[in-house]
């Protein structure tokens, strides 16, 4: 595969003239200067790999890098919330809480893979319908259908268990 001379020249000019300022800007905009350089590099790779030819590479890379950092931040926050939810809650009867959690996790494990993934992403990772659809490369309607079916199956499974 032959390299695109325009893209190479555009990237070279960007790196020589704008790279450091864009990294600093992304770090300041997101409050994550440690993640900014990786995000800018990821945006440059995307620009080259997808053969983007933006009119303003500096603006395009800045926007893509900021979005990348913010996506990573949201993912970490969702993971943190999920871990907090899975941590043992304070309860008067911890045995009852543990039994309910085990029943729920057992029921979720019995769901078909697509329903299980969708239910876990939505309820344990607090992911939105749109985020799940994007992550699984399906339509939002498919995600809603899988959630509906998953909830119905869980209700049935939990009813049988009680």
ABEGO torsion letter per residue (X at the ends): XBBBAAAAAAAAAAAAAAAAAAAAAAAAAAGBAAAAAAAAAAAAAAAAAAGBBBABAAAAAAAAAAAAAAAAAAAAAAAAAAAAAABBBBBABAAAAAAAAAAAAAAAAABBAAAAAAAAAAAAAGBBAAAAAAAAGBBAAAAAAAAAAAAAAAAAAAAAAX
